[in-house]
Amino acid sequence: MFDISSAHLLLTAAQLGQLLVSARKGRKLTQAAVATRIGLSQNRISYLERHADEISIKQLLSWCSALGLELHLGERNIPGSSAEW
């Protein structure tokens, strides 16, 4: 379970799904309530919470907005690694 009051480094889609579930539950929202806010069905919310790798950027941004979350991107700071891909 994630503490939704602090920032999280997410490295996998599964972690994203867990964060979205924790944020939803922490705000005492049902899947149906989130679905209504972002224009999806409750079944789709349920599916995407378990298969976060299939969430589109548009859906993710809407989801973050509905839950009062911010999405931050930045360079990864890994000692000894180069910034080149």
N, CA, C and O atoms as a MOPAC input file, in Angstrom:
PM7 MOZYME 1SCF
protein

 N      0.83700 1    -1.18200 1     0.00000 1
 C      0.00000 1     0.00000 1     0.00000 1
 C      0.88000 1     1.24200 1     0.00000 1
 O      1.84100 1     1.32200 1     0.76500 1
 N      0.56100 1     2.19700 1    -0.84200 1
 C      1.32100 1     3.42400 1    -0.96200 1
 C      0.79100 1     4.49500 1    -0.02800 1
 O     -0.41000 1     4.56400 1     0.23400 1
 N      1.68200 1     5.32300 1     0.46900 1
 C      1.27900 1     6.53300 1     1.19300 1
 C      1.05800 1     7.59500 1     0.12700 1
 O      2.00900 1     8.06100 1    -0.50100 1
 N     -0.19400 1     7.97500 1    -0.07600 1
 C     -0.51200 1     8.88800 1    -1.17100 1
 C     -0.20700 1    10.33700 1    -0.86200 1
 O     -0.41700 1    11.20600 1    -1.70800 1
 N      0.29400 1    10.61900 1     0.35300 1
 C      0.59700 1    11.99000 1     0.71100 1
 C      2.00800 1    12.40000 1     0.31100 1
 O      2.39200 1    13.55100 1     0.52100 1
 N      2.78700 1    11.48500 1    -0.26100 1
 C      4.15100 1    11.81700 1    -0.66100 1
 C      4.41200 1    11.36200 1    -2.09100 1
 O      3.62700 1    10.61400 1    -2.67400 1
 N      5.53200 1    11.82800 1    -2.64500 1
 C      5.89500 1    11.48600 1    -4.01500 1
 C      6.40700 1    10.04200 1    -4.07700 1
 O      6.94300 1     9.51600 1    -3.10200 1
 N      6.23300 1     9.42200 1    -5.23300 1
 C      6.65500 1     8.03700 1    -5.42000 1
 C      7.42000 1     7.89200 1    -6.72400 1
 O      7.04800 1     8.46400 1    -7.74800 1
 N      8.47800 1     7.12900 1    -6.66900 1
 C      9.20300 1     6.73600 1    -7.85700 1
 C      8.56100 1     5.45500 1    -8.35800 1
 O      8.62400 1     4.42100 1    -7.69200 1
 N      7.95000 1     5.52100 1    -9.51800 1
 C      7.30000 1     4.35100 1   -10.09800 1
 C      8.18000 1     3.79600 1   -11.20500 1
 O      8.58900 1     4.52100 1   -12.11200 1
 N      8.46100 1     2.53000 1   -11.12400 1
 C      9.30600 1     1.88300 1   -12.12000 1
 C      8.56400 1     0.85300 1   -12.94800 1
 O      9.05900 1     0.41600 1   -13.98700 1
 N      7.37400 1     0.45800 1   -12.49400 1
 C      6.61200 1    -0.55100 1   -13.22000 1
 C      5.15100 1    -0.13600 1   -13.33500 1
 O      4.66100 1     0.69000 1   -12.56500 1
 N      4.47700 1    -0.71700 1   -14.29700 1
 C      3.04400 1    -0.47100 1   -14.46000 1
 C      2.27400 1    -1.00400 1   -13.25500 1
 O      1.27500 1    -0.41000 1   -12.84600 1
 N      2.72200 1    -2.09700 1   -12.69600 1
 C      2.04400 1    -2.66600 1   -11.52200 1
 C      2.06900 1    -1.66500 1   -10.35900 1
 O      1.08500 1    -1.53600 1    -9.63200 1
 N      3.17800 1    -0.96800 1   -10.18600 1
 C      3.27200 1     0.04000 1    -9.13500 1
 C      2.30000 1     1.18400 1    -9.40200 1
 O      1.69200 1     1.71400 1    -8.47100 1
 N      2.15100 1     1.56400 1   -10.65800 1
 C      1.19000 1     2.61000 1   -11.01400 1
 C     -0.21700 1     2.16800 1   -10.64900 1
 O     -0.97800 1     2.93500 1   -10.05800 1
 N     -0.56200 1     0.95700 1   -10.99200 1
 C     -1.88500 1     0.43100 1   -10.66100 1
 C     -2.13500 1     0.44900 1    -9.16500 1
 O     -3.21200 1     0.84300 1    -8.71900 1
 N     -1.14700 1     0.02400 1    -8.38800 1
 C     -1.27400 1     0.02100 1    -6.92700 1
 C     -1.45500 1     1.43400 1    -6.39200 1
 O     -2.25000 1     1.66000 1    -5.48000 1
 N     -0.72300 1     2.37900 1    -6.95500 1
 C     -0.84000 1     3.77100 1    -6.51600 1
 C     -2.22800 1     4.33100 1    -6.82200 1
 O     -2.81200 1     5.03200 1    -5.99500 1
 N     -2.75100 1     4.02700 1    -7.99500 1
 C     -4.07900 1     4.51700 1    -8.35800 1
 C     -5.15900 1     3.92600 1    -7.45100 1
 O     -6.09400 1     4.62500 1    -7.05900 1
 N     -5.03400 1     2.65400 1    -7.12200 1
 C     -5.98700 1     2.01400 1    -6.20400 1
 C     -5.88100 1     2.65800 1    -4.81700 1
 O     -6.89800 1     2.99800 1    -4.21200 1
 N     -4.66200 1     2.82500 1    -4.31700 1
 C     -4.46700 1     3.41300 1    -2.99400 1
 C     -4.98900 1     4.83800 1    -2.93000 1
 O     -5.61100 1     5.23100 1    -1.94300 1
 N     -4.73800 1     5.61300 1    -3.97700 1
 C     -5.22000 1     6.99000 1    -4.00600 1
 C     -6.74400 1     7.03000 1    -4.03000 1
 O     -7.36300 1     7.83300 1    -3.33300 1
 N     -7.33600 1     6.16600 1    -4.82900 1
 C     -8.80600 1     6.10100 1    -4.90700 1
 C     -9.40600 1     5.72900 1    -3.55700 1
 O    -10.33200 1     6.38300 1    -3.07900 1
 N     -8.87600 1     4.68700 1    -2.95500 1
 C     -9.39800 1     4.24300 1    -1.66200 1
 C     -9.12600 1     5.26800 1    -0.56800 1
 O     -9.95700 1     5.47300 1     0.31700 1
 N     -7.96300 1     5.91100 1    -0.62800 1
 C     -7.62600 1     6.93300 1     0.35500 1
 C     -8.57500 1     8.12100 1     0.31600 1
 O     -8.76900 1     8.81200 1     1.31600 1
 N     -9.15800 1     8.34500 1    -0.84400 1
 C    -10.13500 1     9.43000 1    -0.99500 1
 C    -11.57000 1     8.91500 1    -0.86400 1
 O    -12.53400 1     9.64600 1    -1.09500 1
 N    -11.68500 1     7.63200 1    -0.48600 1
 C    -12.98500 1     6.98200 1    -0.27800 1
 C    -13.88200 1     7.06800 1    -1.51800 1
 O    -15.08300 1     7.32500 1    -1.42700 1
 N    -13.26000 1     6.84600 1    -2.67100 1
 C    -13.99000 1     6.83000 1    -3.93500 1
 C    -14.13200 1     5.39700 1    -4.42900 1
 O    -13.21500 1     4.58700 1    -4.28700 1
 N    -15.27300 1     5.09600 1    -5.00300 1
 C    -15.47700 1     3.79400 1    -5.62800 1
 C    -14.91700 1     3.83100 1    -7.05200 1
 O    -14.63600 1     4.89700 1    -7.60000 1
 N    -14.76800 1     2.66300 1    -7.62400 1
 C    -14.37000 1     2.60000 1    -9.03000 1
 C    -15.40600 1     3.29700 1    -9.89400 1
 O    -15.05400 1     3.95500 1   -10.87300 1
 N    -16.68000 1     3.15900 1    -9.54400 1
 C    -17.75200 1     3.79200 1   -10.31400 1
 C    -17.64600 1     5.31300 1   -10.26200 1
 O    -17.88500 1     5.98900 1   -11.26300 1
 N    -17.28700 1     5.85200 1    -9.09800 1
 C    -17.14800 1     7.30400 1    -8.97000 1
 C    -15.99600 1     7.82000 1    -9.83100 1
 O    -16.12600 1     8.84500 1   -10.50000 1
 N    -14.87900 1     7.11200 1    -9.81100 1
 C    -13.74100 1     7.50700 1   -10.65100 1
 C    -14.12000 1     7.37800 1   -12.12100 1
 O    -13.79900 1     8.24900 1   -12.92900 1
 N    -14.78800 1     6.31300 1   -12.45800 1
 C    -15.21000 1     6.09200 1   -13.84900 1
 C    -16.06300 1     7.24900 1   -14.35100 1
 O    -15.86500 1     7.73000 1   -15.46700 1
 N    -17.00600 1     7.69700 1   -13.53700 1
 C    -17.86700 1     8.81800 1   -13.92200 1
 C    -17.04100 1    10.08000 1   -14.13900 1
 O    -17.27600 1    10.82900 1   -15.08700 1
 N    -16.08000 1    10.31000 1   -13.26500 1
 C    -15.25100 1    11.52000 1   -13.36000 1
 C    -14.38100 1    11.55400 1   -14.61700 1
 O    -14.09500 1    12.62600 1   -15.15000 1
 N    -13.96300 1    10.37800 1   -15.08800 1
 C    -13.04900 1    10.38100 1   -16.24200 1
 C    -13.66800 1     9.80900 1   -17.51900 1
 O    -12.98800 1     9.66600 1   -18.53500 1
 N    -14.94200 1     9.48900 1   -17.45900 1
 C    -15.64300 1     9.07200 1   -18.67100 1
 C    -15.38700 1     7.65100 1   -19.12300 1
 O    -15.40200 1     7.36600 1   -20.32100 1
 N    -15.15400 1     6.75900 1   -18.18000 1
 C    -14.97700 1     5.34700 1   -18.48900 1
 C    -16.00600 1     4.54100 1   -17.70700 1
 O    -16.68900 1     5.08000 1   -16.83700 1
 N    -16.11600 1     3.26500 1   -18.01100 1
 C    -17.01900 1     2.39800 1   -17.25500 1
 C    -16.31500 1     1.90100 1   -15.99000 1
 O    -15.08700 1     1.91900 1   -15.90600 1
 N    -17.08900 1     1.46600 1   -15.02600 1
 C    -16.52300 1     0.89600 1   -13.81100 1
 C    -15.71100 1    -0.34800 1   -14.14200 1
 O    -14.66300 1    -0.58800 1   -13.54400 1
 N    -16.19500 1    -1.13400 1   -15.09200 1
 C    -15.46100 1    -2.34200 1   -15.49800 1
 C    -14.08700 1    -1.98800 1   -16.06100 1
 O    -13.10100 1    -2.68000 1   -15.80500 1
 N    -14.03500 1    -0.90500 1   -16.82900 1
 C    -12.75400 1    -0.48600 1   -17.42500 1
 C    -11.79300 1    -0.00500 1   -16.33500 1
 O    -10.59900 1    -0.30000 1   -16.39600 1
 N    -12.29800 1     0.73100 1   -15.33800 1
 C    -11.45300 1     1.17200 1   -14.23300 1
 C    -10.88000 1    -0.03800 1   -13.50600 1
 O     -9.68500 1    -0.08300 1   -13.21200 1
 N    -11.73300 1    -1.01600 1   -13.21500 1
 C    -11.29400 1    -2.23700 1   -12.55100 1
 C    -10.17900 1    -2.91100 1   -13.35200 1
 O     -9.15500 1    -3.31100 1   -12.79900 1
 N    -10.39500 1    -3.02800 1   -14.65300 1
 C     -9.40900 1    -3.67400 1   -15.52700 1
 C     -8.09000 1    -2.89800 1   -15.53000 1
 O     -7.01800 1    -3.48700 1   -15.39500 1
 N     -8.17600 1    -1.57600 1   -15.68300 1
 C     -6.96700 1    -0.76200 1   -15.78000 1
 C     -6.19500 1    -0.69800 1   -14.46500 1
 O     -4.97100 1    -0.56200 1   -14.47800 1
 N     -6.87900 1    -0.79200 1   -13.34600 1
 C     -6.16200 1    -0.84500 1   -12.07300 1
 C     -5.30200 1    -2.10100 1   -11.98800 1
 O     -4.26100 1    -2.09200 1   -11.33200 1
 N     -5.71900 1    -3.16200 1   -12.63300 1
 C     -4.95700 1    -4.41400 1   -12.63900 1
 C     -4.00600 1    -4.52800 1   -13.82200 1
 O     -3.06700 1    -5.32400 1   -13.79200 1
 N     -4.24800 1    -3.72800 1   -14.87300 1
 C     -3.43000 1    -3.76700 1   -16.08900 1
 C     -3.03400 1    -2.33700 1   -16.46100 1
 O     -3.37600 1    -1.84200 1   -17.53600 1
 N     -2.31000 1    -1.68900 1   -15.55400 1
 C     -1.97800 1    -0.27200 1   -15.72600 1
 C     -1.10800 1    -0.01500 1   -16.96100 1
 O     -1.01100 1     1.12400 1   -17.41900 1
 N     -0.48500 1    -1.04900 1   -17.49500 1
 C      0.31600 1    -0.87700 1   -18.70600 1
 C     -0.54700 1    -0.51800 1   -19.91500 1
 O     -0.01700 1    -0.12200 1   -20.95400 1
 N     -1.86100 1    -0.65000 1   -19.79300 1
 C     -2.76200 1    -0.33500 1   -20.89600 1
 C     -3.43900 1     1.03200 1   -20.75000 1
 O     -4.27900 1     1.39400 1   -21.57300 1
 N     -3.08100 1     1.79200 1   -19.71000 1
 C     -3.65000 1     3.12400 1   -19.52700 1
 C     -2.99900 1     4.08200 1   -20.51300 1
 O     -1.77300 1     4.15300 1   -20.60500 1
 N     -3.82300 1     4.81700 1   -21.24800 1
 C     -3.27600 1     5.81300 1   -22.17300 1
 C     -2.82800 1     7.04500 1   -21.38100 1
 O     -3.24200 1     7.23900 1   -20.23800 1
 N     -2.00300 1     7.85200 1   -21.98200 1
 C     -1.55600 1     9.08800 1   -21.34200 1
 C     -2.76200 1     9.97300 1   -21.03200 1
 O     -2.84200 1    10.55600 1   -19.95100 1
 N     -3.68900 1    10.07400 1   -21.96700 1
 C     -4.89300 1    10.87700 1   -21.76000 1
 C     -5.68100 1    10.36400 1   -20.55000 1
 O     -6.13100 1    11.15400 1   -19.72000 1
 N     -5.84600 1     9.05200 1   -20.45400 1
 C     -6.55500 1     8.46100 1   -19.31900 1
 C     -5.80800 1     8.71200 1   -18.01700 1
 O     -6.41800 1     9.04000 1   -16.99900 1
 N     -4.48400 1     8.55700 1   -18.04700 1
 C     -3.68500 1     8.75600 1   -16.84300 1
 C     -3.79500 1    10.19100 1   -16.34300 1
 O     -3.95500 1    10.42100 1   -15.14500 1
 N     -3.71200 1    11.14600 1   -17.24400 1
 C     -3.82000 1    12.54600 1   -16.83800 1
 C     -5.20500 1    12.85600 1   -16.28400 1
 O     -5.32700 1    13.58600 1   -15.30100 1
 N     -6.24100 1    12.31400 1   -16.89900 1
 C     -7.60200 1    12.50100 1   -16.38800 1
 C     -7.76100 1    11.84200 1   -15.02300 1
 O     -8.38200 1    12.40500 1   -14.12200 1
 N     -7.20000 1    10.65800 1   -14.87800 1
 C     -7.27300 1     9.91000 1   -13.63000 1
 C     -6.57900 1    10.68900 1   -12.51400 1
 O     -7.11300 1    10.81800 1   -11.41200 1
 N     -5.38600 1    11.20500 1   -12.80800 1
 C     -4.65900 1    12.00400 1   -11.81700 1
 C     -5.48100 1    13.21700 1   -11.40300 1
 O     -5.56400 1    13.53900 1   -10.21700 1
 N     -6.07700 1    13.87700 1   -12.35800 1
 C     -6.91000 1    15.04000 1   -12.06100 1
 C     -8.09500 1    14.65000 1   -11.17400 1
 O     -8.41000 1    15.35700 1   -10.21700 1
 N     -8.73900 1    13.54900 1   -11.48200 1
 C     -9.90600 1    13.09700 1   -10.71800 1
 C     -9.55000 1    12.74100 1    -9.27900 1
 O    -10.38200 1    12.86800 1    -8.38000 1
 N     -8.31600 1    12.29800 1    -9.06000 1
 C     -7.88900 1    11.89000 1    -7.72200 1
 C     -7.08400 1    12.97200 1    -7.00500 1
 O     -6.66000 1    12.77600 1    -5.86600 1
 N     -6.87300 1    14.10500 1    -7.66000 1
 C     -6.09300 1    15.16800 1    -7.04200 1
 C     -4.60900 1    14.84800 1    -6.97400 1
 O     -3.91400 1    15.27400 1    -6.05100 1
 N     -4.12800 1    14.09500 1    -7.95700 1
 C     -2.71200 1    13.73800 1    -8.03300 1
 C     -2.01200 1    14.59300 1    -9.08100 1
 O     -2.64500 1    15.10000 1   -10.00700 1
 N     -0.70900 1    14.74700 1    -8.92700 1
 C      0.11900 1    15.41100 1    -9.93000 1
 C      1.05700 1    14.38300 1   -10.53500 1
 O      1.51000 1    13.46100 1    -9.85700 1
 N      1.33800 1    14.54900 1   -11.79300 1
 C      2.28800 1    13.68300 1   -12.47800 1
 C      3.54500 1    14.49800 1   -12.74300 1
 O      3.49800 1    15.52100 1   -13.42600 1
 N      4.66600 1    14.04200 1   -12.20300 1
 C      5.95000 1    14.72600 1   -12.39200 1
 C      6.88300 1    13.79600 1   -13.15900 1
 O      6.94100 1    12.59800 1   -12.88100 1
 N      7.59600 1    14.33700 1   -14.10200 1
 C      8.61200 1    13.58700 1   -14.82000 1
 C      9.94800 1    14.29200 1   -14.61800 1
 O     10.01300 1    15.51900 1   -14.54800 1
 N     10.98900 1    13.51600 1   -14.52900 1
 C     12.30900 1    14.10400 1   -14.36500 1
 C     13.36500 1    13.07400 1   -14.69100 1
 O     13.08100 1    11.89200 1   -14.88100 1
 N     14.58600 1    13.55500 1   -14.75000 1
 C     15.69800 1    12.65400 1   -15.02400 1
 C     15.90900 1    11.72400 1   -13.84900 1
 O     15.78200 1    12.10700 1   -12.68600 1
 N     16.22900 1    10.51700 1   -14.18200 1
 C     16.50600 1     9.51400 1   -13.17100 1
 C     17.94200 1     9.68200 1   -12.70600 1
 O     18.85600 1     9.77900 1   -13.52400 1
 N     18.14000 1     9.71500 1   -11.42600 1
 C     19.46700 1     9.89400 1   -10.85700 1
 C     19.99400 1     8.54700 1   -10.37400 1
 O     19.71500 1     8.11200 1    -9.25700 1
 N     20.75900 1     7.90500 1   -11.24300 1
 C     21.33900 1     6.61000 1   -10.88900 1
 C     22.84800 1     6.75700 1   -10.88200 1
 O     23.44500 1     7.01700 1   -11.92700 1
 N     23.47700 1     6.59700 1    -9.72700 1
 C     24.93200 1     6.73500 1    -9.65600 1
 C     25.64100 1     5.79800 1   -10.63500 1
 O     25.32900 1     4.61000 1   -10.71500 1
 N     26.59100 1     6.34800 1   -11.36800 1
 C     27.39400 1     5.54500 1   -12.27800 1
 C     26.77600 1     5.27600 1   -13.63000 1
 O     27.38200 1     4.58900 1   -14.45300 1
 N     25.56400 1     5.80500 1   -13.89200 1
 C     24.94700 1     5.56400 1   -15.19400 1
 C     25.05500 1     6.81800 1   -16.04400 1
 O     25.15400 1     7.92900 1   -15.52200 1
 N     25.03400 1     6.63300 1   -17.35100 1
 C     25.08000 1     7.78200 1   -18.23500 1
 C     23.65200 1     8.20800 1   -18.55900 1
 O     22.72000 1     7.40800 1   -18.47700 1
 N     23.49400 1     9.46500 1   -18.92500 1
 C     22.16000 1     9.98700 1   -19.24400 1
 C     21.72600 1     9.62700 1   -20.66600 1
 O     20.59200 1     9.90000 1   -21.06000 1
 N     22.62900 1     9.01200 1   -21.43500 1
 C     22.30800 1     8.66800 1   -22.81800 1
 C     21.53500 1     7.36300 1   -22.90500 1
 O     21.72100 1     6.45800 1   -22.09100 1
 N     20.66800 1     7.28000 1   -23.90300 1
 C     19.89100 1     6.06900 1   -24.12500 1
 C     20.66200 1     5.27700 1   -25.11100 1
 O     20.23900 1     4.18600 1   -25.49300 1

